[in-house]
Amino acid sequence: MKIKFILVIPLEIIKHWWRSLRTSAEPRSPIKYGHIYWIVSVIWILVVSYIAFLWHLGSTALVDETEPLFAEAARQMTVTGNWVTPYFNESTRFDKPPLIYWLMAIGYKVIGVNEWAVRLPSALSAIALIILGFYTLRYFGFTNSKTKDFSAQKNHRQLWLAACIGSALIGLNLQTIIWGRMGVSDMLLSGCMGSGLFCFFLGYASEVKSNKLTVIKKQLQLPNKWYLSFYILTGLAVLTKGPVGVVLPGLIIFCFLVYVNQFWSVVREIRLLWGITIFLVITVPWYVLVILENGQSYIDSFFGYHNFERFTDVVNGHDAPWYFYFIIVLALFAPWSVYLPLGIMRSRWWQYNYWRKQPRQYHLKIFAFWWFICIFVFFSISVTKLPSYVLPLIPAAAILVALLWSDAITQHGEGKWFTKFGIFRRQEQFTKQKIDRGLLISIIFNLLLALLLGVAFYISPNFIGHDPAIPKLSRVVAATGLTLRGAIVWGSMGIAIAFCLTKIKLWRWIIGINLIGFLIFISVVLMPASFFVDTHRQLPLREIAYDINQFQQPEELILMVGFKKPSLVFYSQKPILFFKKKYRYREYWASNQDTIKSETILVIGREKELRKIAKLKPEEYQQLSQHSVYKLVRINNPSIGSGF
């Protein structure tokens, strides 16, 4: 009985809810039974948010190389009490502003120094985007402006569909899942920026014009709650990653408002004086304090190197061709990316006169277009390229695809029907069960992509390269069965999509097949894969870190040769010297031999690096422990003869 309640009853509710959305003679009116739709939608958002971002969030170790840098810098704030200047491994870390460190440090104070506290800001940022995306689409996810009656039954069905599909697409993609489960600043930036843009549009679409007050009195009034939230979130975005937090939203909003010919009217209603004041109050104090504390070194490092130089030159070897982000969006937003070209075309971006005639409530689609295009073009122009840079465009992409599908599912009696492929058999049903040419082509690409991914997963063990941390990697991966599970999931999705295309009444279920299939993919492939990676790559380093605390003697230095694994610093809570090259190792001892007090030193590395960089033979060191390929050994101080 308990199993029936948990599985059967919710499925029956969702079944009736979906039937009411997709049919013209619905048994459950979205107007009359709005409370049921809200309940089902809240359950859907909770399921997506939990599986994508909260499930086992803190069950795996921090991933080298970047995540431990943020985690340890935040921990140092709690240790030193200095909440202005971030430090890692006894050196300043000027890469990012402090908001991500502050949130992690607060998490340490509340739930302890652990992986949950490190990753929770990112997870909550992703969930906030899902919620705000749902809310925005629920009230402004219109696509057919021919129907001016906002209370029309068809519009209500489309709003609910757009909200449920769009909010799920924001979370159910590799781009958001990867960075939503990592303790770095990228998801927090995307959360603040995306939430701010959602708030701007909500304020823009709901603003009521009034001529009762003079211009001066209007400017002295506070902006509406959504514009106010936009200013606050933009300030927090700047505290997360610097000037890009205001440059990108400003560029998006400027292009959008000029395009729809609403620039000056919005400038008057947005209360810029209040906005600038709020923004400066949030952002300026910390920048003043950190510059006073660190001077020109901070200005050169943060503004010069990590902002201006990243845009104009290649930093840390992160260069890529101009088409790099086409590949990234296609791969990391899959399978929804196959619908993006059609979603962009359906925005009718070239018909600016058309959009200027539409009421503000219908502008979400063109707003999403400018949101997507501005970020995509901005980072395509940037010389330094990283996959995470285009993370903030994901909500816009999700909106475009959600509006495409919600319109296709709810529309009746419009457009041409595509029949030449011979997919549909019964001519008399075309008038009610239609599918247009563009959507059909996108669905076929969806089908091909699912089948291709199924084949790719099946044969992937044959193409897995060498990993020095995991000997015989291809055999180990094949033994887990993860590739076979991935092949079954994507292959089954492809077969299900093909079956729906052969039945005229079932094509509307294809988006649902993708959503449910992706949730299953997360559960049976991505999540177990994260545990596999943790066991074979991070667990040995974590165990070495614990051994360091057990074996280290007073004033004994700790070195790692061959690799830089910042997780050792976080888990051991000790400063560690990293040497990737032999000459760096030799230079250090040559310049510091008079300052090192301990007669022995702890060294971490693989056998190969111990011989090549430290020039150590097995008889010249004492092995204290070994986990996987990593050894923890003790050697005599090289500056007094041994091991140099």
Secondary structure, 3 states (H helix, E strand, C coil): CHHHHHHHHHHHHHHHHHHHHHCCCCCCCCCCCHHHHHHHHHHHHHHHHHHHHHCCCCCCCCCCCCHHHHHHHHHHHHHHCCCCCCEECCEECCCCCCHHHHHHHHHHHHHCCCHHHHHHHHHHHHHHHHHHHHHHHHHHCCCCCCCCCCCCHHHHHHHHHHHHHHHHHHHCCHHHHHHHCCCCCHHHHHHHHHHHHHHHHHHHHHCCCCCCCCHHHHHHCCCCHHHHHHHHHHHHHHHHHCCHHHHHHHHHHHHHHHHCCCHHHHHHHCCHHHHHHHHHHHHHHHHHHHHHHHCHHHHHHHHHHHHHHHHHCCCCCCCCCCCHHHHHHHHHCCCHHHHHHHHHHCCCCCCHHHHHHCCHHHCHHHHHHHHHHHHHHHHHHCCCCCHHHHHHHHHHHHHHHHHHHHHHHHCCCCCCCCCCCCCCCCHHHCCCCCCCHHHHHHHHHHHHHHHHHHHHHHHHHHHCCCECCECCHHHHHHHHCHHHHHHHHHHHHHHHHHHHHHCCCCHHHHHHHHHHHHHHHHHHHHHHHHHHHHHHHHHHHHHHHHHHHHHCCCCCEEEEECCCCCHHHHHHCCCCEEECCHHHHHHHHHHHCCCCCCCEEEEEECHHHHHHCCCCCHHHCEEEEEECCEEEEEEECHHHCCCC
